[in-house]
Amino acid sequence: MNYKLVVYALSILFVTFGMSSLDLNRFFKQGKVVEANLFAILVILALSELVSSFIINFLEVSKIL
């Protein structure tokens, strides 16, 4: 159970690092910085959930743990 927390934390870090290269502000109207940041946070959390679920399921199926 403890390894899942580590996988979730690492996936959040990696997805945040990957998303930092994107300029999401150009998809929003001028002056809507808060909305763009909130959208970025939600996308980061959603992608990190997908990545971590994939890794955890892969490890459990392959019986490495």
All heavy atoms as TSV, in Angstrom:
chain	resi	resn	atom	element	x	y	z
A	1	MET	N	N	0.814	-1.190	0.000
A	1	MET	CA	C	0.000	0.000	0.000
A	1	MET	C	C	0.859	1.256	0.000
A	1	MET	O	O	0.482	2.265	-0.550
A	1	MET	CB	C	-0.911	-0.036	1.240
A	1	MET	CG	C	-1.994	0.974	1.190
A	1	MET	SD	S	-3.189	0.551	-0.069
A	1	MET	CE	C	-4.640	1.148	0.646
A	2	ASN	N	N	2.034	1.179	0.590
A	2	ASN	CA	C	2.912	2.331	0.685
A	2	ASN	C	C	3.513	2.718	-0.660
A	2	ASN	O	O	3.756	3.890	-0.911
A	2	ASN	CB	C	4.018	2.037	1.695
A	2	ASN	CG	C	4.745	3.288	2.118
A	2	ASN	OD1	O	4.278	4.380	1.883
A	2	ASN	ND2	N	5.883	3.104	2.744
A	3	TYR	N	N	3.720	1.726	-1.526
A	3	TYR	CA	C	4.309	2.016	-2.830
A	3	TYR	C	C	3.354	2.816	-3.705
A	3	TYR	O	O	3.787	3.568	-4.581
A	3	TYR	CB	C	4.726	0.719	-3.528
A	3	TYR	CG	C	3.573	-0.154	-3.971
A	3	TYR	CD1	C	3.054	-0.033	-5.243
A	3	TYR	CD2	C	3.018	-1.089	-3.110
A	3	TYR	CE1	C	1.995	-0.819	-5.662
A	3	TYR	CE2	C	1.969	-1.880	-3.519
A	3	TYR	CZ	C	1.458	-1.733	-4.787
A	3	TYR	OH	O	0.416	-2.501	-5.192
A	4	LYS	N	N	2.045	2.706	-3.471
A	4	LYS	CA	C	1.080	3.452	-4.270
A	4	LYS	C	C	1.222	4.952	-4.038
A	4	LYS	O	O	1.130	5.746	-4.971
A	4	LYS	CB	C	-0.341	3.006	-3.953
A	4	LYS	CG	C	-0.657	1.617	-4.450
A	4	LYS	CD	C	-2.085	1.240	-4.154
A	4	LYS	CE	C	-2.365	-0.166	-4.633
A	4	LYS	NZ	N	-3.758	-0.550	-4.362
A	5	LEU	N	N	1.467	5.336	-2.798
A	5	LEU	CA	C	1.659	6.751	-2.483
A	5	LEU	C	C	2.900	7.293	-3.181
A	5	LEU	O	O	2.889	8.410	-3.707
A	5	LEU	CB	C	1.770	6.935	-0.969
A	5	LEU	CG	C	1.917	8.364	-0.465
A	5	LEU	CD1	C	0.685	9.178	-0.824
A	5	LEU	CD2	C	2.139	8.363	1.033
A	6	VAL	N	N	3.948	6.511	-3.232
A	6	VAL	CA	C	5.176	6.922	-3.911
A	6	VAL	C	C	4.930	7.052	-5.410
A	6	VAL	O	O	5.380	8.022	-6.044
A	6	VAL	CB	C	6.313	5.918	-3.619
A	6	VAL	CG1	C	7.547	6.231	-4.440
A	6	VAL	CG2	C	6.641	5.903	-2.140
A	7	VAL	N	N	4.193	6.111	-5.989
A	7	VAL	CA	C	3.895	6.164	-7.427
A	7	VAL	C	C	3.043	7.385	-7.741
A	7	VAL	O	O	3.293	8.089	-8.725
A	7	VAL	CB	C	3.201	4.864	-7.887
A	7	VAL	CG1	C	2.695	4.986	-9.307
A	7	VAL	CG2	C	4.150	3.690	-7.765
A	8	TYR	N	N	2.042	7.681	-6.904
A	8	TYR	CA	C	1.208	8.860	-7.119
A	8	TYR	C	C	2.035	10.144	-7.039
A	8	TYR	O	O	1.896	11.046	-7.867
A	8	TYR	CB	C	0.073	8.922	-6.110
A	8	TYR	CG	C	-1.083	8.014	-6.419
A	8	TYR	CD1	C	-1.481	7.036	-5.521
A	8	TYR	CD2	C	-1.789	8.135	-7.608
A	8	TYR	CE1	C	-2.540	6.191	-5.802
A	8	TYR	CE2	C	-2.845	7.299	-7.895
A	8	TYR	CZ	C	-3.224	6.338	-6.988
A	8	TYR	OH	O	-4.272	5.507	-7.271
A	9	ALA	N	N	2.898	10.240	-6.046
A	9	ALA	CA	C	3.713	11.449	-5.874
A	9	ALA	C	C	4.675	11.635	-7.046
A	9	ALA	O	O	4.825	12.755	-7.559
A	9	ALA	CB	C	4.486	11.371	-4.560
A	10	LEU	N	N	5.310	10.554	-7.471
A	10	LEU	CA	C	6.236	10.660	-8.599
A	10	LEU	C	C	5.517	11.001	-9.898
A	10	LEU	O	O	6.022	11.776	-10.711
A	10	LEU	CB	C	7.025	9.370	-8.762
A	10	LEU	CG	C	8.094	9.103	-7.711
A	10	LEU	CD1	C	8.724	7.732	-7.928
A	10	LEU	CD2	C	9.142	10.188	-7.735
A	11	SER	N	N	4.324	10.450	-10.080
A	11	SER	CA	C	3.588	10.762	-11.309
A	11	SER	C	C	3.143	12.217	-11.327
A	11	SER	O	O	3.149	12.853	-12.380
A	11	SER	CB	C	2.404	9.820	-11.477
A	11	SER	OG	O	1.438	10.048	-10.470
A	12	ILE	N	N	2.777	12.766	-10.175
A	12	ILE	CA	C	2.421	14.189	-10.123
A	12	ILE	C	C	3.633	15.045	-10.474
A	12	ILE	O	O	3.525	16.014	-11.231
A	12	ILE	CB	C	1.858	14.565	-8.741
A	12	ILE	CG1	C	0.461	13.979	-8.575
A	12	ILE	CG2	C	1.810	16.079	-8.553
A	12	ILE	CD1	C	-0.145	14.170	-7.212
A	13	LEU	N	N	4.797	14.675	-9.969
A	13	LEU	CA	C	6.012	15.435	-10.280
A	13	LEU	C	C	6.354	15.366	-11.766
A	13	LEU	O	O	6.667	16.390	-12.394
A	13	LEU	CB	C	7.181	14.921	-9.451
A	13	LEU	CG	C	7.142	15.236	-7.967
A	13	LEU	CD1	C	8.304	14.562	-7.252
A	13	LEU	CD2	C	7.181	16.733	-7.740
A	14	PHE	N	N	6.289	14.176	-12.346
A	14	PHE	CA	C	6.640	14.024	-13.756
A	14	PHE	C	C	5.634	14.707	-14.673
A	14	PHE	O	O	6.016	15.337	-15.665
A	14	PHE	CB	C	6.776	12.545	-14.125
A	14	PHE	CG	C	8.004	11.896	-13.560
A	14	PHE	CD1	C	7.923	10.659	-12.944
A	14	PHE	CD2	C	9.239	12.510	-13.640
A	14	PHE	CE1	C	9.051	10.054	-12.425
A	14	PHE	CE2	C	10.376	11.920	-13.131
A	14	PHE	CZ	C	10.284	10.685	-12.515
A	15	VAL	N	N	4.359	14.600	-14.355
A	15	VAL	CA	C	3.346	15.244	-15.190
A	15	VAL	C	C	3.449	16.761	-15.073
A	15	VAL	O	O	3.310	17.484	-16.068
A	15	VAL	CB	C	1.932	14.740	-14.821
A	15	VAL	CG1	C	0.857	15.562	-15.491
A	15	VAL	CG2	C	1.785	13.281	-15.195
A	16	THR	N	N	3.723	17.276	-13.877
A	16	THR	CA	C	3.908	18.717	-13.704
A	16	THR	C	C	5.106	19.204	-14.504
A	16	THR	O	O	5.051	20.259	-15.144
A	16	THR	CB	C	4.096	19.055	-12.217
A	16	THR	OG1	O	2.976	18.563	-11.490
A	16	THR	CG2	C	4.205	20.551	-12.007
A	17	PHE	N	N	6.185	18.434	-14.482
A	17	PHE	CA	C	7.366	18.795	-15.263
A	17	PHE	C	C	7.048	18.793	-16.750
A	17	PHE	O	O	7.453	19.692	-17.492
A	17	PHE	CB	C	8.509	17.824	-14.953
A	17	PHE	CG	C	9.756	18.090	-15.733
A	17	PHE	CD1	C	10.541	19.193	-15.456
A	17	PHE	CD2	C	10.137	17.236	-16.753
A	17	PHE	CE1	C	11.692	19.439	-16.177
A	17	PHE	CE2	C	11.287	17.475	-17.476
A	17	PHE	CZ	C	12.063	18.577	-17.196
A	18	GLY	N	N	6.302	17.809	-17.196
A	18	GLY	CA	C	5.924	17.740	-18.609
A	18	GLY	C	C	4.967	18.838	-19.025
A	18	GLY	O	O	5.052	19.378	-20.132
A	19	MET	N	N	4.046	19.202	-18.152
A	19	MET	CA	C	3.057	20.236	-18.477
A	19	MET	C	C	3.655	21.645	-18.416
A	19	MET	O	O	3.082	22.581	-18.969
A	19	MET	CB	C	1.880	20.161	-17.512
A	19	MET	CG	C	0.986	18.971	-17.706
A	19	MET	SD	S	-0.094	19.132	-19.107
A	19	MET	CE	C	-1.100	20.506	-18.598
A	20	SER	N	N	4.784	21.791	-17.765
A	20	SER	CA	C	5.369	23.132	-17.620
A	20	SER	C	C	5.836	23.705	-18.951
A	20	SER	O	O	5.979	24.923	-19.082
A	20	SER	CB	C	6.527	23.101	-16.626
A	20	SER	OG	O	7.588	22.330	-17.141
A	21	SER	N	N	6.039	22.855	-19.934
A	21	SER	CA	C	6.490	23.349	-21.232
A	21	SER	C	C	5.330	23.848	-22.098
A	21	SER	O	O	5.566	24.481	-23.123
A	21	SER	CB	C	7.242	22.256	-21.980
A	21	SER	OG	O	6.369	21.188	-22.266
A	22	LEU	N	N	4.100	23.564	-21.692
A	22	LEU	CA	C	2.941	24.007	-22.462
A	22	LEU	C	C	2.507	25.409	-22.029
A	22	LEU	O	O	2.536	25.736	-20.852
A	22	LEU	CB	C	1.765	23.040	-22.261
A	22	LEU	CG	C	1.956	21.621	-22.772
A	22	LEU	CD1	C	0.735	20.798	-22.416
A	22	LEU	CD2	C	2.180	21.624	-24.266
A	23	ASP	N	N	2.072	26.197	-23.001
A	23	ASP	CA	C	1.553	27.535	-22.721
A	23	ASP	C	C	0.029	27.485	-22.837
A	23	ASP	O	O	-0.530	27.682	-23.912
A	23	ASP	CB	C	2.136	28.555	-23.694
A	23	ASP	CG	C	1.669	29.960	-23.406
A	23	ASP	OD1	O	1.294	30.231	-22.250
A	23	ASP	OD2	O	1.677	30.780	-24.340
A	24	LEU	N	N	-0.623	27.202	-21.724
A	24	LEU	CA	C	-2.074	27.067	-21.739
A	24	LEU	C	C	-2.787	28.415	-21.742
A	24	LEU	O	O	-3.976	28.473	-22.035
A	24	LEU	CB	C	-2.538	26.242	-20.540
A	24	LEU	CG	C	-2.109	24.781	-20.534
A	24	LEU	CD1	C	-2.568	24.101	-19.250
A	24	LEU	CD2	C	-2.663	24.057	-21.734
A	25	ASN	N	N	-2.071	29.489	-21.428
A	25	ASN	CA	C	-2.702	30.806	-21.375
A	25	ASN	C	C	-3.192	31.272	-22.743
A	25	ASN	O	O	-4.124	32.070	-22.822
A	25	ASN	CB	C	-1.745	31.837	-20.787
A	25	ASN	CG	C	-1.549	31.634	-19.305
A	25	ASN	OD1	O	-2.449	31.182	-18.613
A	25	ASN	ND2	N	-0.356	31.945	-18.827
A	26	ARG	N	N	-2.606	30.783	-23.805
A	26	ARG	CA	C	-3.031	31.236	-25.127
A	26	ARG	C	C	-4.363	30.631	-25.546
A	26	ARG	O	O	-4.982	31.082	-26.494
A	26	ARG	CB	C	-1.966	30.947	-26.175
A	26	ARG	CG	C	-1.706	29.497	-26.406
A	26	ARG	CD	C	-0.608	29.305	-27.407
A	26	ARG	NE	N	-0.280	27.902	-27.494
A	26	ARG	CZ	C	0.101	27.318	-28.585
A	26	ARG	NH1	N	0.251	28.020	-29.678
A	26	ARG	NH2	N	0.368	26.045	-28.583
A	27	PHE	N	N	-4.825	29.598	-24.841
A	27	PHE	CA	C	-6.121	29.006	-25.127
A	27	PHE	C	C	-7.260	29.690	-24.369
A	27	PHE	O	O	-8.422	29.366	-24.577
A	27	PHE	CB	C	-6.118	27.512	-24.796
A	27	PHE	CG	C	-5.162	26.723	-25.636
A	27	PHE	CD1	C	-4.053	26.127	-25.071
A	27	PHE	CD2	C	-5.375	26.577	-26.987
A	27	PHE	CE1	C	-3.173	25.399	-25.841
A	27	PHE	CE2	C	-4.494	25.859	-27.777
A	27	PHE	CZ	C	-3.389	25.267	-27.198
A	28	PHE	N	N	-6.911	30.595	-23.477
A	28	PHE	CA	C	-7.903	31.309	-22.678
A	28	PHE	C	C	-7.921	32.778	-23.067
A	28	PHE	O	O	-6.975	33.292	-23.658
A	28	PHE	CB	C	-7.584	31.169	-21.185
A	28	PHE	CG	C	-7.792	29.769	-20.667
A	28	PHE	CD1	C	-6.778	28.833	-20.725
A	28	PHE	CD2	C	-9.007	29.397	-20.129
A	28	PHE	CE1	C	-6.966	27.552	-20.263
A	28	PHE	CE2	C	-9.208	28.115	-19.668
A	28	PHE	CZ	C	-8.185	27.186	-19.730
A	29	LYS	N	N	-8.998	33.459	-22.710
A	29	LYS	CA	C	-9.108	34.887	-22.987
A	29	LYS	C	C	-8.092	35.650	-22.154
A	29	LYS	O	O	-7.632	35.182	-21.120
A	29	LYS	CB	C	-10.511	35.387	-22.660
A	29	LYS	CG	C	-11.575	34.829	-23.558
A	29	LYS	CD	C	-12.935	35.375	-23.164
A	29	LYS	CE	C	-14.010	34.793	-24.041
A	29	LYS	NZ	N	-15.344	35.248	-23.631
A	30	GLN	N	N	-7.779	36.846	-22.607
A	30	GLN	CA	C	-6.834	37.693	-21.871
A	30	GLN	C	C	-7.409	38.025	-20.495
A	30	GLN	O	O	-8.587	38.320	-20.361
A	30	GLN	CB	C	-6.583	38.979	-22.640
A	30	GLN	CG	C	-5.755	38.789	-23.872
A	30	GLN	CD	C	-4.493	39.615	-23.801
A	30	GLN	OE1	O	-4.471	40.651	-23.176
A	30	GLN	NE2	N	-3.449	39.132	-24.427
A	31	GLY	N	N	-6.568	37.977	-19.493
A	31	GLY	CA	C	-6.985	38.303	-18.142
A	31	GLY	C	C	-7.592	37.140	-17.382
A	31	GLY	O	O	-7.991	37.293	-16.237
A	32	LYS	N	N	-7.690	35.986	-17.975
A	32	LYS	CA	C	-8.262	34.807	-17.321
A	32	LYS	C	C	-7.146	33.887	-16.825
A	32	LYS	O	O	-7.119	32.697	-17.111
A	32	LYS	CB	C	-9.175	34.045	-18.290
A	32	LYS	CG	C	-10.338	34.838	-18.798
A	32	LYS	CD	C	-11.346	35.037	-17.681
A	32	LYS	CE	C	-12.576	35.751	-18.235
A	32	LYS	NZ	N	-13.614	35.888	-17.226
A	33	VAL	N	N	-6.239	34.442	-16.060
A	33	VAL	CA	C	-5.073	33.693	-15.582
A	33	VAL	C	C	-5.481	32.670	-14.526
A	33	VAL	O	O	-4.980	31.542	-14.522
A	33	VAL	CB	C	-4.010	34.664	-15.030
A	33	VAL	CG1	C	-2.814	33.921	-14.478
A	33	VAL	CG2	C	-3.591	35.639	-16.104
A	34	VAL	N	N	-6.395	33.053	-13.651
A	34	VAL	CA	C	-6.817	32.136	-12.583
A	34	VAL	C	C	-7.492	30.903	-13.183
A	34	VAL	O	O	-7.232	29.770	-12.756
A	34	VAL	CB	C	-7.761	32.861	-11.600
A	34	VAL	CG1	C	-8.318	31.900	-10.560
A	34	VAL	CG2	C	-7.047	34.009	-10.926
A	35	GLU	N	N	-8.329	31.121	-14.176
A	35	GLU	CA	C	-9.014	30.005	-14.817
A	35	GLU	C	C	-8.024	29.093	-15.540
A	35	GLU	O	O	-8.155	27.873	-15.517
A	35	GLU	CB	C	-10.076	30.501	-15.794
A	35	GLU	CG	C	-11.292	31.102	-15.129
A	35	GLU	CD	C	-11.120	32.558	-14.750
A	35	GLU	OE1	O	-10.000	33.108	-14.908
A	35	GLU	OE2	O	-12.101	33.151	-14.278
A	36	ALA	N	N	-7.026	29.692	-16.182
A	36	ALA	CA	C	-6.008	28.902	-16.879
A	36	ALA	C	C	-5.188	28.082	-15.888
A	36	ALA	O	O	-4.878	26.912	-16.152
A	36	ALA	CB	C	-5.104	29.812	-17.698
A	37	ASN	N	N	-4.838	28.663	-14.758
A	37	ASN	CA	C	-4.079	27.934	-13.743
A	37	ASN	C	C	-4.903	26.812	-13.117
A	37	ASN	O	O	-4.385	25.712	-12.875
A	37	ASN	CB	C	-3.586	28.881	-12.657
A	37	ASN	CG	C	-2.475	29.788	-13.149
A	37	ASN	OD1	O	-1.799	29.474	-14.121
A	37	ASN	ND2	N	-2.297	30.910	-12.490
A	38	LEU	N	N	-6.177	27.078	-12.873
A	38	LEU	CA	C	-7.048	26.045	-12.332
A	38	LEU	C	C	-7.211	24.894	-13.322
A	38	LEU	O	O	-7.179	23.715	-12.937
A	38	LEU	CB	C	-8.414	26.631	-11.981
A	38	LEU	CG	C	-9.424	25.685	-11.368
A	38	LEU	CD1	C	-8.917	25.164	-10.036
A	38	LEU	CD2	C	-10.760	26.373	-11.197
A	39	PHE	N	N	-7.354	25.223	-14.590
A	39	PHE	CA	C	-7.436	24.191	-15.630
A	39	PHE	C	C	-6.152	23.373	-15.683
A	39	PHE	O	O	-6.198	22.143	-15.804
A	39	PHE	CB	C	-7.716	24.841	-16.986
A	39	PHE	CG	C	-7.795	23.858	-18.115
A	39	PHE	CD1	C	-8.903	23.046	-18.252
A	39	PHE	CD2	C	-6.759	23.744	-19.021
A	39	PHE	CE1	C	-8.978	22.125	-19.295
A	39	PHE	CE2	C	-6.827	22.836	-20.062
A	39	PHE	CZ	C	-7.940	22.018	-20.194
A	40	ALA	N	N	-5.008	24.035	-15.573
A	40	ALA	CA	C	-3.729	23.322	-15.598
A	40	ALA	C	C	-3.612	22.373	-14.407
A	40	ALA	O	O	-3.139	21.236	-14.560
A	40	ALA	CB	C	-2.578	24.318	-15.605
A	41	ILE	N	N	-4.044	22.803	-13.243
A	41	ILE	CA	C	-3.994	21.946	-12.058
A	41	ILE	C	C	-4.888	20.723	-12.233
A	41	ILE	O	O	-4.501	19.594	-11.918
A	41	ILE	CB	C	-4.386	22.744	-10.798
A	41	ILE	CG1	C	-3.294	23.755	-10.461
A	41	ILE	CG2	C	-4.644	21.823	-9.611
A	41	ILE	CD1	C	-3.670	24.742	-9.391
A	42	LEU	N	N	-6.088	20.936	-12.773
A	42	LEU	CA	C	-7.004	19.814	-12.992
A	42	LEU	C	C	-6.461	18.832	-14.029
A	42	LEU	O	O	-6.583	17.610	-13.872
A	42	LEU	CB	C	-8.377	20.330	-13.409
A	42	LEU	CG	C	-9.155	21.069	-12.319
A	42	LEU	CD1	C	-10.439	21.642	-12.887
A	42	LEU	CD2	C	-9.425	20.167	-11.144
A	43	VAL	N	N	-5.833	19.346	-15.075
A	43	VAL	CA	C	-5.247	18.471	-16.099
A	43	VAL	C	C	-4.074	17.689	-15.508
A	43	VAL	O	O	-3.921	16.491	-15.776
A	43	VAL	CB	C	-4.813	19.290	-17.332
A	43	VAL	CG1	C	-3.951	18.470	-18.271
A	43	VAL	CG2	C	-6.030	19.824	-18.062
A	44	ILE	N	N	-3.257	18.346	-14.706
A	44	ILE	CA	C	-2.123	17.668	-14.061
A	44	ILE	C	C	-2.612	16.545	-13.156
A	44	ILE	O	O	-2.084	15.429	-13.187
A	44	ILE	CB	C	-1.261	18.678	-13.288
A	44	ILE	CG1	C	-0.477	19.542	-14.252
A	44	ILE	CG2	C	-0.328	17.976	-12.305
A	44	ILE	CD1	C	0.208	20.729	-13.610
A	45	LEU	N	N	-3.640	16.814	-12.359
A	45	LEU	CA	C	-4.157	15.780	-11.466
A	45	LEU	C	C	-4.788	14.625	-12.240
A	45	LEU	O	O	-4.616	13.460	-11.876
A	45	LEU	CB	C	-5.166	16.390	-10.493
A	45	LEU	CG	C	-4.582	17.322	-9.438
A	45	LEU	CD1	C	-5.691	17.947	-8.605
A	45	LEU	CD2	C	-3.590	16.602	-8.563
A	46	ALA	N	N	-5.502	14.943	-13.312
A	46	ALA	CA	C	-6.133	13.880	-14.108
A	46	ALA	C	C	-5.088	13.016	-14.807
A	46	ALA	O	O	-5.183	11.782	-14.802
A	46	ALA	CB	C	-7.082	14.504	-15.118
A	47	LEU	N	N	-4.090	13.646	-15.404
A	47	LEU	CA	C	-3.048	12.878	-16.091
A	47	LEU	C	C	-2.213	12.054	-15.116
A	47	LEU	O	O	-1.841	10.921	-15.419
A	47	LEU	CB	C	-2.145	13.813	-16.892
A	47	LEU	CG	C	-2.704	14.326	-18.207
A	47	LEU	CD1	C	-1.737	15.320	-18.836
A	47	LEU	CD2	C	-2.960	13.185	-19.154
A	48	SER	N	N	-1.934	12.627	-13.954
A	48	SER	CA	C	-1.143	11.869	-12.984
A	48	SER	C	C	-1.943	10.686	-12.443
A	48	SER	O	O	-1.361	9.632	-12.157
A	48	SER	CB	C	-0.674	12.774	-11.850
A	48	SER	OG	O	-1.779	13.291	-11.142
A	49	GLU	N	N	-3.261	10.832	-12.319
A	49	GLU	CA	C	-4.092	9.695	-11.913
A	49	GLU	C	C	-4.050	8.584	-12.964
A	49	GLU	O	O	-3.923	7.400	-12.628
A	49	GLU	CB	C	-5.535	10.156	-11.686
A	49	GLU	CG	C	-6.521	9.044	-11.471
A	49	GLU	CD	C	-6.314	8.279	-10.178
A	49	GLU	OE1	O	-5.746	8.850	-9.232
A	49	GLU	OE2	O	-6.711	7.100	-10.132
A	50	LEU	N	N	-4.136	8.963	-14.228
A	50	LEU	CA	C	-4.072	7.968	-15.302
A	50	LEU	C	C	-2.721	7.267	-15.345
A	50	LEU	O	O	-2.641	6.038	-15.475
A	50	LEU	CB	C	-4.357	8.632	-16.648
A	50	LEU	CG	C	-5.798	9.043	-16.907
A	50	LEU	CD1	C	-5.889	9.850	-18.188
A	50	LEU	CD2	C	-6.679	7.820	-16.975
A	51	VAL	N	N	-1.658	8.038	-15.234
A	51	VAL	CA	C	-0.307	7.468	-15.291
A	51	VAL	C	C	-0.059	6.551	-14.105
A	51	VAL	O	O	0.431	5.425	-14.260
A	51	VAL	CB	C	0.749	8.590	-15.360
A	51	VAL	CG1	C	2.143	8.046	-15.133
A	51	VAL	CG2	C	0.662	9.319	-16.678
A	52	SER	N	N	-0.407	7.007	-12.918
A	52	SER	CA	C	-0.152	6.192	-11.728
A	52	SER	C	C	-1.024	4.943	-11.716
A	52	SER	O	O	-0.562	3.875	-11.307
A	52	SER	CB	C	-0.365	7.014	-10.464
A	52	SER	OG	O	-1.698	7.480	-10.405
A	53	SER	N	N	-2.267	5.039	-12.171
A	53	SER	CA	C	-3.120	3.850	-12.240
A	53	SER	C	C	-2.559	2.835	-13.220
A	53	SER	O	O	-2.579	1.626	-12.962
A	53	SER	CB	C	-4.531	4.239	-12.661
A	53	SER	OG	O	-5.139	5.001	-11.674
A	54	PHE	N	N	-2.047	3.318	-14.342
A	54	PHE	CA	C	-1.433	2.408	-15.310
A	54	PHE	C	C	-0.225	1.710	-14.706
A	54	PHE	O	O	-0.071	0.484	-14.841
A	54	PHE	CB	C	-1.021	3.164	-16.570
A	54	PHE	CG	C	-0.220	2.337	-17.522
A	54	PHE	CD1	C	-0.838	1.379	-18.307
A	54	PHE	CD2	C	1.157	2.497	-17.612
A	54	PHE	CE1	C	-0.102	0.599	-19.180
A	54	PHE	CE2	C	1.900	1.723	-18.479
A	54	PHE	CZ	C	1.274	0.769	-19.265
A	55	ILE	N	N	0.628	2.458	-14.049
A	55	ILE	CA	C	1.845	1.863	-13.477
A	55	ILE	C	C	1.496	0.862	-12.387
A	55	ILE	O	O	2.057	-0.244	-12.330
A	55	ILE	CB	C	2.784	2.969	-12.947
A	55	ILE	CG1	C	3.328	3.786	-14.110
A	55	ILE	CG2	C	3.920	2.378	-12.127
A	55	ILE	CD1	C	4.081	5.023	-13.699
A	56	ILE	N	N	0.561	1.215	-11.510
A	56	ILE	CA	C	0.183	0.314	-10.418
A	56	ILE	C	C	-0.468	-0.951	-10.964
A	56	ILE	O	O	-0.150	-2.057	-10.525
A	56	ILE	CB	C	-0.737	1.042	-9.420
A	56	ILE	CG1	C	0.073	2.090	-8.646
A	56	ILE	CG2	C	-1.390	0.066	-8.459
A	56	ILE	CD1	C	-0.763	3.019	-7.814
A	57	ASN	N	N	-1.364	-0.803	-11.936
A	57	ASN	CA	C	-1.989	-1.981	-12.538
A	57	ASN	C	C	-0.965	-2.849	-13.258
A	57	ASN	O	O	-1.025	-4.077	-13.182
A	57	ASN	CB	C	-3.095	-1.577	-13.510
A	57	ASN	CG	C	-4.316	-1.082	-12.782
A	57	ASN	OD1	O	-4.544	-1.414	-11.631
A	57	ASN	ND2	N	-5.102	-0.270	-13.476
A	58	PHE	N	N	-0.039	-2.239	-13.928
A	58	PHE	CA	C	1.008	-2.992	-14.625
A	58	PHE	C	C	1.860	-3.778	-13.629
A	58	PHE	O	O	2.190	-4.946	-13.871
A	58	PHE	CB	C	1.881	-2.045	-15.449
A	58	PHE	CG	C	2.960	-2.747	-16.217
A	58	PHE	CD1	C	2.647	-3.443	-17.365
A	58	PHE	CD2	C	4.271	-2.703	-15.780
A	58	PHE	CE1	C	3.632	-4.105	-18.077
A	58	PHE	CE2	C	5.264	-3.355	-16.475
A	58	PHE	CZ	C	4.947	-4.050	-17.638
A	59	LEU	N	N	2.233	-3.147	-12.531
A	59	LEU	CA	C	3.040	-3.835	-11.527
A	59	LEU	C	C	2.275	-4.964	-10.864
A	59	LEU	O	O	2.844	-6.024	-10.564
A	59	LEU	CB	C	3.546	-2.839	-10.489
A	59	LEU	CG	C	4.582	-1.825	-10.966
A	59	LEU	CD1	C	4.898	-0.840	-9.865
A	59	LEU	CD2	C	5.829	-2.520	-11.442
A	60	GLU	N	N	0.992	-4.755	-10.601
A	60	GLU	CA	C	0.209	-5.804	-9.961
A	60	GLU	C	C	-0.030	-6.979	-10.893
A	60	GLU	O	O	-0.009	-8.135	-10.468
A	60	GLU	CB	C	-1.114	-5.225	-9.472
A	60	GLU	CG	C	-0.951	-4.341	-8.262
A	60	GLU	CD	C	-2.245	-3.698	-7.798
A	60	GLU	OE1	O	-3.267	-3.822	-8.505
A	60	GLU	OE2	O	-2.210	-3.068	-6.739
A	61	VAL	N	N	-0.262	-6.699	-12.165
A	61	VAL	CA	C	-0.497	-7.781	-13.130
A	61	VAL	C	C	0.786	-8.566	-13.380
A	61	VAL	O	O	0.773	-9.786	-13.486
A	61	VAL	CB	C	-1.083	-7.218	-14.443
A	61	VAL	CG1	C	-1.053	-8.243	-15.557
A	61	VAL	CG2	C	-2.494	-6.735	-14.201
A	62	SER	N	N	1.887	-7.879	-13.487
A	62	SER	CA	C	3.134	-8.567	-13.778
A	62	SER	C	C	3.742	-9.217	-12.537
A	62	SER	O	O	4.771	-9.894	-12.633
A	62	SER	CB	C	4.133	-7.606	-14.409
A	62	SER	OG	O	4.477	-6.604	-13.479
A	63	LYS	N	N	3.148	-8.994	-11.379
A	63	LYS	CA	C	3.558	-9.615	-10.108
A	63	LYS	C	C	5.013	-9.346	-9.761
A	63	LYS	O	O	5.721	-10.208	-9.244
A	63	LYS	CB	C	3.272	-11.103	-10.128
A	63	LYS	CG	C	1.825	-11.438	-10.371
A	63	LYS	CD	C	1.482	-12.781	-9.826
A	63	LYS	CE	C	0.114	-13.186	-10.255
A	63	LYS	NZ	N	-0.966	-12.649	-9.514
A	64	ILE	N	N	5.455	-8.130	-10.054
A	64	ILE	CA	C	6.815	-7.734	-9.671
A	64	ILE	C	C	6.874	-7.451	-8.177
A	64	ILE	O	O	7.861	-7.732	-7.513
A	64	ILE	CB	C	7.266	-6.499	-10.481
A	64	ILE	CG1	C	7.455	-6.893	-11.944
A	64	ILE	CG2	C	8.533	-5.894	-9.915
A	64	ILE	CD1	C	7.804	-5.745	-12.843
A	65	LEU	N	N	5.784	-6.901	-7.658
A	65	LEU	CA	C	5.784	-6.540	-6.219
A	65	LEU	C	C	5.634	-7.741	-5.331
A	65	LEU	O	O	4.924	-8.600	-5.401
A	65	LEU	CB	C	4.668	-5.532	-5.957
A	65	LEU	CG	C	4.852	-4.211	-6.679
A	65	LEU	CD1	C	3.656	-3.322	-6.420
A	65	LEU	CD2	C	6.098	-3.521	-6.177
